[in-house]
Amino acid sequence: MPSINYARAAEVTDRLESRLVESIGVNRRTVLGGLGVAGSAAVGLGGSGATATSGHGEEDHGTFGAVDEYRDTDFDPHEFLSTFNTGRDGQDTVPQAVYDEDGRTVREFELVAVDTTITIAPGVEFSAWAYNGQVPGPTLRVEEGDLVRIEFTNAGEHAHTIHPHLKNTNPRMDGVPQTGPGVVSSGESFTYEWVAQPAGVHLYHCHSLPLKAHIHRGLYGTIVVDPDPERVAERPREYVNYHGPITDEFRARLVAEAESRNHQYPANDDVTELVVVMNGFDTDFDGENEVYAANTRAFAYGVGDTDGEGTWQPGETRRPIRIDRTDRQRVYLVNAVEFDPINSFHTHSQFFDYYDHGTTLLPTDATVDTVMQCQAQRGIVELDYADHDPGLYMFHAHQSEFVELGWMSFFEVV
């Protein structure tokens, strides 16, 4: 690729990032607003000490300069893309295990809600509430039919829960204030248990009130439920919106697709899988987002300091998502943005198949280049760059405002 492609992309990304940081200003306090948090305490849904401030007094939280470094170096949006916690593998910060109990596979995870500060752009800090100290929370990956056991501890200042977007038949485990144990107060723990169903890409988040505050502050994450190929073979109609005959060939096609989505099958090795959580940040807590991102950091997948040929300088945190064009590309896409009714995902120079909620093995939309998602909506995007020249291919929200405020990215096809 001509070096000018990288140089121009880096120049534009740099200009947009600098303008974003400058627009936020240096004197904005990340306060939630008196009515929000105080309201939760007033109705008995918040823990002790719930106040209108972020817990940092009068300290300023905002930009520390357009060229400042990222301060929360433990979170890498590039590592997050492909880090799945399966009970056997994943992050050191997520205690986990897999074992058999009463004939069923149990995947156990420990999640802790904490108050922390994250960096969402160079020098721009955000006072967050986070599962295991990161936003988005850890990606959990299980197989359909598994028992998901979450040992949850609330180490934050306010009361929290974990609510799963799964088919959950036990209201005690719904993670809402009105049923079961209700909210988990500061310093307390609770064990959630859910059967992993249906197969697909799903969301978990805090459901304490005010809901918009707890989600916006960062208490959300992704659960990927892999389809069970044996179950697909036995009940193929549950995985397709199709009323025609189920031939042996069609059944085999569905089983092969299920195997490609299941991390325990060799067919999954030929797929590049990525988790992209679209999120936004209201840095002055006025009910409108100032920063938008894919996986929290604005322009994280833009073009940074490079030699102009795709070799990134040591320590460069801003770089495209590099993919091998010979592999099938699968994106688990989740919309967690608050305060905006719609978000979107658009690819340049390529069309894709989209599986809404990931619950079907046949696409719900075929050959599209843009999909919209409301908050909490999610789906699977499948891309094929096999016939494309190597180089940079942009993807972003197709709300222009979101793009200029951080939600602009590139695939680097090699």
MARMARRO-318819 format. One record per residue (C-alpha): x, y, z; residue in one letter. Coordinates in steps of 0.5 Angstrom, whole numbers, padded with zeros to 4 digits, always signed. Layout:
BEGIN
XYZA;...
***
This chain:
BEGIN
+0000+0000+0000M;+0003+0007-0001P;+0005+0010+0005S;+0001+0016+0004I;-0006+0012+0006N;-0003+0011+0013Y;+0000+0018+0013A;-0007+0021+0011R;-0011+0017+0016A;-0006+0018+0022A;-0007+0026+0020E;-0014+0026+0020V;-0015+0021+0027T;-0010+0026+0030D;-0014+0032+0028R;-0021+0029+0030L;-0018+0026+0037E;-0014+0033+0039S;-0021+0037+0037R;-0025+0032+0041L;-0020+0033+0047V;-0020+0040+0047E;-0028+0041+0046S;-0029+0037+0053I;-0025+0043+0057G;-0020+0043+0063V;-0025+0044+0068N;-0031+0039+0068R;-0033+0035+0074R;-0035+0028+0073T;-0041+0029+0078V;-0047+0025+0077L;-0053+0030+0079G;-0056+0031+0085G;-0063+0028+0083L;-0060+0022+0080G;-0056+0018+0086V;-0060+0022+0091A;-0066+0019+0088G;-0064+0012+0089S;-0062+0013+0096A;-0069+0016+0098A;-0073+0010+0095V;-0068+0005+0099G;-0065+0003+0093L;-0058+0006+0094G;-0052+0003+0099G;-0050+0008+0105S;-0046+0014+0103G;-0050+0015+0096A;-0048+0022+0094T;-0049+0027+0088A;-0042+0027+0087T;-0037+0022+0084S;-0034+0020+0090G;-0028+0025+0089H;-0030+0031+0092G;-0028+0038+0088E;-0023+0035+0084E;-0023+0036+0077D;-0024+0030+0072H;-0023+0032+0065G;-0018+0033+0060T;-0011+0034+0062F;-0008+0036+0055G;-0009+0033+0048A;-0002+0030+0049V;-0003+0027+0055D;-0002+0019+0056E;-0007+0014+0058Y;-0007+0013+0065R;-0011+0006+0066D;-0006+0002+0062T;-0009-0004+0065D;-0014-0004+0060F;-0012-0005+0053D;-0018-0004+0048P;-0014-0009+0043H;-0013-0014+0048E;-0020-0014+0050F;-0023-0015+0042L;-0021-0022+0043S;-0021-0024+0050T;-0026-0029+0052F;-0027-0032+0059N;-0029-0039+0058T;-0028-0042+0065G;-0021-0045+0063R;-0018-0039+0059D;-0019-0031+0059G;-0016-0026+0064Q;-0012-0026+0070D;-0017-0021+0073T;-0023-0026+0073V;-0022-0032+0077P;-0026-0037+0074Q;-0027-0045+0073A;-0030-0051+0069V;-0033-0057+0073Y;-0039-0062+0072D;-0044-0062+0077E;-0050-0066+0077D;-0049-0068+0070G;-0049-0061+0067R;-0043-0057+0066T;-0042-0051+0070V;-0038-0045+0068R;-0036-0040+0074E;-0034-0033+0074F;-0032-0028+0080E;-0034-0021+0078L;-0033-0015+0083V;-0036-0008+0082A;-0032-0003+0084V;-0031+0005+0083D;-0025+0007+0079T;-0023+0012+0074T;-0022+0010+0067I;-0019+0014+0061T;-0023+0015+0055I;-0019+0019+0051A;-0012+0022+0052P;-0012+0026+0058G;-0019+0025+0059V;-0021+0021+0065E;-0028+0019+0067F;-0031+0017+0074S;-0033+0010+0073A;-0037+0004+0076W;-0034-0002+0073A;-0034-0010+0073Y;-0027-0012+0075N;-0025-0005+0074G;-0026-0005+0067Q;-0031-0002+0062V;-0034-0006+0058P;-0034-0011+0063G;-0030-0018+0062P;-0033-0022+0056T;-0036-0029+0059L;-0036-0035+0054R;-0040-0041+0055V;-0044-0046+0051E;-0051-0047+0051E;-0054-0051+0056G;-0049-0050+0061D;-0050-0047+0068L;-0047-0040+0069V;-0045-0039+0076R;-0043-0032+0078I;-0040-0030+0085E;-0042-0023+0085F;-0039-0018+0090T;-0040-0011+0091N;-0034-0007+0093A;-0037+0000+0090G;-0040+0005+0094E;-0047+0004+0091H;-0052-0002+0091A;-0051-0006+0085H;-0054-0012+0081T;-0052-0016+0075I;-0058-0017+0070H;-0057-0022+0065P;-0060-0022+0058H;-0062-0029+0058L;-0068-0033+0058K;-0068-0034+0065N;-0074-0038+0069T;-0072-0036+0076N;-0074-0029+0078P;-0070-0030+0084R;-0064-0029+0079M;-0066-0024+0075D;-0062-0018+0078G;-0067-0013+0079V;-0069-0009+0086P;-0076-0012+0086Q;-0075-0019+0086T;-0070-0024+0089G;-0065-0021+0094P;-0066-0014+0091G;-0060-0010+0090V;-0053-0012+0093V;-0051-0007+0098S;-0044-0004+0099S;-0039-0010+0102G;-0044-0015+0100E;-0044-0021+0096S;-0049-0026+0092F;-0049-0032+0087T;-0053-0031+0081Y;-0054-0038+0077E;-0057-0038+0070W;-0058-0043+0065V;-0054-0041+0058A;-0060-0040+0053Q;-0061-0039+0048P;-0055-0039+0044A;-0053-0032+0041G;-0049-0026+0044V;-0052-0023+0050H;-0051-0017+0055L;-0051-0017+0062Y;-0051-0010+0066H;-0053-0007+0073C;-0060-0006+0074H;-0060-0002+0080S;-0064+0005+0080L;-0063+0010+0077P;-0062+0005+0071L;-0059+0010+0066K;-0053+0012+0071A;-0051+0005+0073H;-0051+0003+0066I;-0048+0009+0063H;-0042+0009+0069R;-0040+0003+0066G;-0043-0003+0069L;-0044-0008+0063Y;-0041-0013+0059G;-0042-0019+0054T;-0044-0026+0055I;-0043-0030+0048V;-0047-0037+0048V;-0044-0042+0043D;-0049-0046+0040P;-0049-0054+0042D;-0048-0057+0035P;-0051-0064+0037E;-0057-0060+0040R;-0057-0056+0033V;-0057-0063+0029A;-0063-0065+0034E;-0067-0059+0033R;-0065-0055+0027P;-0072-0051+0027R;-0070-0048+0033E;-0064-0044+0030Y;-0067-0042+0023V;-0073-0038+0021N;-0075-0043+0016Y;-0081-0047+0014H;-0078-0051+0008G;-0076-0058+0009P;-0070-0060+0013I;-0066-0064+0009T;-0060-0068+0011D;-0056-0063+0007E;-0059-0057+0010F;-0058-0060+0017R;-0051-0061+0016A;-0050-0054+0014R;-0053-0052+0020L;-0049-0056+0024V;-0043-0054+0021A;-0045-0047+0022E;-0046-0048+0030A;-0039-0052+0030E;-0036-0045+0027S;-0039-0041+0033R;-0037-0046+0038N;-0030-0045+0041H;-0029-0052+0043Q;-0029-0054+0036Y;-0024-0054+0031P;-0028-0051+0026A;-0028-0045+0030N;-0020-0044+0029D;-0021-0041+0022D;-0025-0035+0024V;-0023-0029+0027T;-0028-0027+0033E;-0028-0020+0036L;-0032-0017+0041V;-0034-0009+0039V;-0038-0006+0045V;-0041+0001+0042M;-0041+0006+0048N;-0041+0013+0050G;-0039+0018+0056F;-0043+0024+0059D;-0037+0027+0061T;-0040+0033+0065D;-0046+0029+0067F;-0052+0033+0063D;-0055+0028+0060G;-0052+0028+0053E;-0045+0024+0051N;-0039+0028+0049E;-0035+0022+0047V;-0037+0016+0043Y;-0033+0010+0042A;-0032+0002+0040A;-0029-0001+0047N;-0029+0005+0051T;-0023+0009+0048R;-0024+0014+0043A;-0021+0013+0036F;-0017+0007+0039A;-0018+0003+0032Y;-0016+0009+0028G;-0009+0010+0025V;-0003+0013+0030G;+0004+0013+0030D;+0007+0009+0024T;+0013+0008+0019D;+0007+0009+0014G;+0007+0002+0012E;+0003-0001+0017G;+0009-0002+0023T;+0007+0001+0029W;+0012+0005+0033Q;+0013+0002+0040P;+0008+0004+0045G;+0003+0006+0040E;-0004+0005+0043T;-0008+0008+0037R;-0008+0003+0031R;-0013-0001+0027P;-0015-0008+0028I;-0011-0012+0024R;-0014-0018+0020I;-0012-0024+0016D;-0016-0023+0009R;-0016-0031+0009T;-0020-0032+0015D;-0027-0031+0016R;-0029-0025+0020Q;-0034-0025+0026R;-0036-0019+0030V;-0040-0020+0036Y;-0043-0013+0036L;-0047-0010+0042V;-0050-0003+0043N;-0049+0000+0051A;-0049+0007+0049V;-0054+0011+0054E;-0058+0018+0052F;-0058+0016+0045D;-0064+0012+0042P;-0060+0009+0036I;-0053+0007+0035N;-0050+0004+0028S;-0045+0000+0025F;-0043+0001+0018H;-0037-0002+0014T;-0033+0002+0008H;-0032-0002+0001S;-0035-0008+0004Q;-0042-0012+0005F;-0044-0017+0011F;-0049-0021+0014D;-0052-0020+0020Y;-0055-0024+0025Y;-0060-0020+0030D;-0058-0022+0037H;-0054-0028+0034G;-0060-0033+0036T;-0060-0036+0029T;-0056-0040+0024L;-0058-0036+0018L;-0057-0029+0017P;-0063-0024+0019T;-0060-0019+0014D;-0056-0021+0008A;-0051-0017+0004T;-0052-0010+0008V;-0047-0005+0010D;-0050-0001+0016T;-0054-0004+0021V;-0058+0000+0027M;-0058-0002+0034Q;-0062+0001+0040C;-0059+0000+0047Q;-0058-0007+0049A;-0059-0009+0042Q;-0054-0014+0039R;-0052-0018+0034G;-0047-0022+0030I;-0043-0019+0024V;-0040-0023+0019E;-0035-0021+0014L;-0031-0023+0008D;-0025-0019+0006Y;-0022-0025+0001A;-0022-0021-0005D;-0020-0014-0002H;-0013-0011-0003D;-0009-0011+0003P;-0010-0004+0006G;-0014+0000+0011L;-0022+0000+0011Y;-0026+0004+0015M;-0032+0002+0020F;-0036+0007+0024H;-0042+0009+0027A;-0046+0012+0021H;-0049+0018+0026Q;-0043+0023+0023S;-0043+0026+0030E;-0041+0020+0034F;-0036+0019+0028V;-0033+0026+0030E;-0033+0025+0037L;-0029+0018+0037G;-0033+0012+0034W;-0029+0012+0028M;-0024+0006+0027S;-0021+0002+0021F;-0019-0005+0019F;-0012-0007+0017E;-0013-0012+0012V;-0007-0016+0011V;
***
